[in-house]
Amino acid sequence: MLSKLFTSGIRADIMSLLFNNPEEKFYVREIARLANKNASGVKRELDKLEKMELVTSEREGNLKYFRVNRNSSLFPELKGLIAKSLGLPGALKSVLKASDTKASFIYGAYVDDTNLHYLDLFIVSDSNNIDKIVGDLEKRFGREIRYTVMNQAEYKAKKKSGDRNLKKLLSSKKILLLGRL
């Protein structure tokens, strides 16, 4: 939907990343990597967004960082539109990807009934800010997110050893957000 509303799929992906992570700043190649897009196309769209005053930039050394312009009069409306367009799974994917999460999926009853007031989430990440990310999304979407975080080393060890609980979880019905399992 966003790519139809916005004339460029690249622009929609950039806006999704930036508006779902308003406190973060990213450099061009980082955005290109996270959005899985060509860096020159990302740079072109960032320049256009900056001219529209939806994005601001700042230089640190020889890197130019971009972030969403929270002072833009369109910020609240666009943030809401992007959140509605992506839904909770899309927002989770966007913010977890930006936090360097290696793998993540939704499992449990939510997979069959997305109207539930909660969802179960499994995350493989070495990041220390998962609690904040999940808390912010719970507030934004008004849903409880029950999550399990496993660091990469623990995940690999349990998978290699054939841990029964992990095996059962990985074989269950799921909505894959990031990575390979």
Backbone torsions as a table, in degrees:
resi	resn	phi	psi	omega
1	MET	NA	-45.1	-178.9
2	LEU	-62.1	-38.8	-178.4
3	SER	-67.4	-24.8	175.5
4	LYS	-78.0	-40.3	-179.8
5	LEU	-67.7	-45.3	177.1
6	PHE	-95.6	140.2	-171.9
7	THR	-67.1	-10.3	-175.8
8	SER	-132.9	131.8	174.8
9	GLY	-63.8	-34.4	177.9
10	ILE	-62.7	-45.4	-179.7
11	ARG	-61.3	-42.7	179.3
12	ALA	-61.2	-42.8	179.3
13	ASP	-66.3	-40.7	178.5
14	ILE	-63.4	-46.4	-178.6
15	MET	-64.6	-38.3	177.1
16	SER	-59.9	-46.9	179.5
17	LEU	-63.0	-50.4	-175.4
18	LEU	-68.9	-42.6	-177.7
19	PHE	-73.2	-24.8	175.9
20	ASN	-85.5	-7.9	178.3
21	ASN	-134.4	60.5	-171.5
22	PRO	-65.2	-20.5	-179.6
23	GLU	-86.4	-13.5	-174.3
24	GLU	-92.6	155.3	172.0
25	LYS	-123.8	145.6	-174.7
26	PHE	-134.5	147.8	173.3
27	TYR	-96.3	164.8	-169.6
28	VAL	-54.3	-52.4	-177.2
29	ARG	-63.7	-32.7	177.6
30	GLU	-66.1	-44.4	177.4
31	ILE	-62.4	-44.0	179.7
32	ALA	-59.7	-42.6	179.3
33	ARG	-65.9	-46.2	-178.3
34	LEU	-67.1	-35.5	-179.9
35	ALA	-89.2	-6.7	-178.0
36	ASN	57.7	48.2	-177.9
37	LYS	-128.5	165.6	178.0
38	ASN	-70.0	133.6	-176.6
39	ALA	-61.3	-37.2	-179.2
40	SER	-68.3	-37.6	175.9
41	GLY	-66.5	-39.3	178.1
42	VAL	-63.4	-44.5	180.0
43	LYS	-61.5	-43.9	179.3
44	ARG	-59.9	-45.0	-179.9
45	GLU	-69.0	-37.7	177.6
46	LEU	-63.0	-40.2	177.3
47	ASP	-62.0	-41.2	178.2
48	LYS	-65.4	-43.5	179.0
49	LEU	-64.3	-34.6	178.2
50	GLU	-68.3	-40.0	177.1
51	LYS	-64.2	-31.0	177.4
52	MET	-81.6	-0.9	-179.4
53	GLU	62.7	29.1	174.5
54	LEU	-93.1	-17.8	-178.3
55	VAL	-132.8	144.1	173.9
56	THR	-116.9	160.8	178.9
57	SER	-135.0	158.2	175.5
58	GLU	-150.5	147.1	179.3
59	ARG	-96.3	136.2	171.2
60	GLU	-132.0	107.9	-174.8
61	GLY	65.1	-127.8	178.9
62	ASN	-101.2	13.8	177.1
63	LEU	-107.0	141.2	175.8
64	LYS	-107.8	119.3	-178.4
65	TYR	-100.0	144.2	178.7
66	PHE	-120.4	147.0	173.5
67	ARG	-149.4	162.3	178.7
68	VAL	-67.3	144.4	178.1
69	ASN	-86.4	97.8	-178.0
70	ARG	-68.7	-14.6	179.1
71	ASN	-88.6	-4.8	178.1
72	SER	-65.9	139.7	178.7
73	SER	-65.3	-20.9	179.7
74	LEU	-88.0	-10.0	-175.2
75	PHE	-52.3	-53.9	-176.4
76	PRO	-62.0	-40.7	-178.3
77	GLU	-68.2	-43.9	179.7
78	LEU	-66.9	-38.7	178.3
79	LYS	-60.6	-44.4	178.3
80	GLY	-65.0	-42.4	179.5
81	LEU	-63.0	-43.9	179.8
82	ILE	-65.7	-42.4	178.5
83	ALA	-61.5	-43.9	179.5
84	LYS	-66.5	-39.5	-178.2
85	SER	-65.7	-43.0	-177.6
86	LEU	-79.2	-31.2	-172.8
87	GLY	72.5	176.0	-178.4
88	LEU	-63.0	-45.4	178.4
89	PRO	-60.1	-40.7	179.0
90	GLY	-65.7	-40.8	178.1
91	ALA	-66.2	-41.8	176.9
92	LEU	-59.2	-46.8	-179.8
93	LYS	-58.9	-45.1	-177.5
94	SER	-63.3	-49.3	-176.6
95	VAL	-75.0	-33.3	177.8
96	LEU	-69.5	-37.7	177.5
97	LYS	-61.5	-41.9	179.9
98	ALA	-68.8	-23.1	-179.5
99	SER	-91.7	12.2	177.0
100	ASP	67.2	34.6	174.2
101	THR	-73.2	137.3	-176.7
102	LYS	-87.2	-36.3	179.2
103	ALA	-153.5	148.7	179.8
104	SER	-162.2	144.0	174.3
105	PHE	-153.9	155.6	174.8
106	ILE	-96.1	138.0	179.2
107	TYR	-138.6	177.5	176.9
108	GLY	87.0	-159.9	-172.6
109	ALA	-61.7	-30.3	-178.4
110	TYR	-59.9	-30.2	-179.0
111	VAL	-58.5	-36.3	-179.8
112	ASP	-95.6	-20.8	-177.2
113	ASP	-140.7	93.4	-176.4
114	THR	-74.2	-0.1	177.6
115	ASN	-89.0	-1.6	179.5
116	LEU	-62.8	154.4	-179.6
117	HIS	-83.6	2.8	179.4
118	TYR	-145.3	164.7	170.3
119	LEU	-146.7	156.3	178.5
120	ASP	-104.9	132.1	-173.4
121	LEU	-130.7	134.8	175.6
122	PHE	-113.9	133.0	-175.2
123	ILE	-132.3	133.3	171.1
124	VAL	-110.1	109.8	-175.8
125	SER	-160.0	149.0	173.3
126	ASP	-100.9	6.9	-178.0
127	SER	-71.0	147.9	178.7
128	ASN	-97.1	-2.0	-174.7
129	ASN	-110.9	22.4	-179.8
130	ILE	-62.5	-40.0	-179.9
131	ASP	-57.3	-44.7	-179.8
132	LYS	-66.0	-44.4	180.0
133	ILE	-58.5	-50.2	-178.3
134	VAL	-65.2	-41.9	178.4
135	GLY	-59.7	-43.2	178.3
136	ASP	-61.9	-42.2	-179.5
137	LEU	-70.4	-34.7	176.2
138	GLU	-60.4	-44.5	178.7
139	LYS	-64.8	-45.4	-175.9
140	ARG	-64.4	-40.2	-175.1
141	PHE	-100.8	-6.9	179.0
142	GLY	64.3	34.4	178.8
143	ARG	-130.8	146.2	176.1
144	GLU	-79.9	132.6	176.6
145	ILE	-114.9	108.2	177.5
146	ARG	-91.9	117.8	-171.7
147	TYR	-130.9	154.0	175.4
148	THR	-122.8	128.0	177.9
149	VAL	-113.2	132.4	176.7
150	MET	-128.4	132.2	177.7
151	ASN	-73.5	164.5	-173.5
152	GLN	-60.9	-42.3	-178.4
153	ALA	-63.4	-44.7	179.5
154	GLU	-63.7	-43.6	-179.9
155	TYR	-60.4	-47.8	-179.6
156	LYS	-62.8	-42.4	-179.7
157	ALA	-63.8	-45.3	-179.6
158	LYS	-66.5	-38.8	179.8
159	LYS	-66.7	-43.4	-179.1
160	LYS	-64.6	-38.6	-178.3
161	SER	-79.8	-6.2	178.9
162	GLY	75.4	33.5	178.9
163	ASP	-48.3	124.6	-175.7
164	ARG	-59.6	-46.4	-177.7
165	ASN	-64.9	-42.8	178.6
166	LEU	-65.7	-41.8	179.1
167	LYS	-59.8	-43.8	179.5
168	LYS	-63.1	-44.4	-180.0
169	LEU	-62.8	-44.5	-178.2
170	LEU	-68.8	-26.3	180.0
171	SER	-89.5	-6.6	-179.5
172	SER	-75.0	165.1	176.3
173	LYS	-67.4	137.7	-173.6
174	LYS	-153.4	165.6	170.0
175	ILE	-112.5	106.3	-178.4
176	LEU	-74.2	126.4	178.8
177	LEU	-99.8	-47.2	-176.2
178	LEU	-144.1	150.9	168.2
179	GLY	75.3	-176.3	176.3
180	ARG	-115.4	147.0	-179.0
181	LEU	-110.4	NA	NA
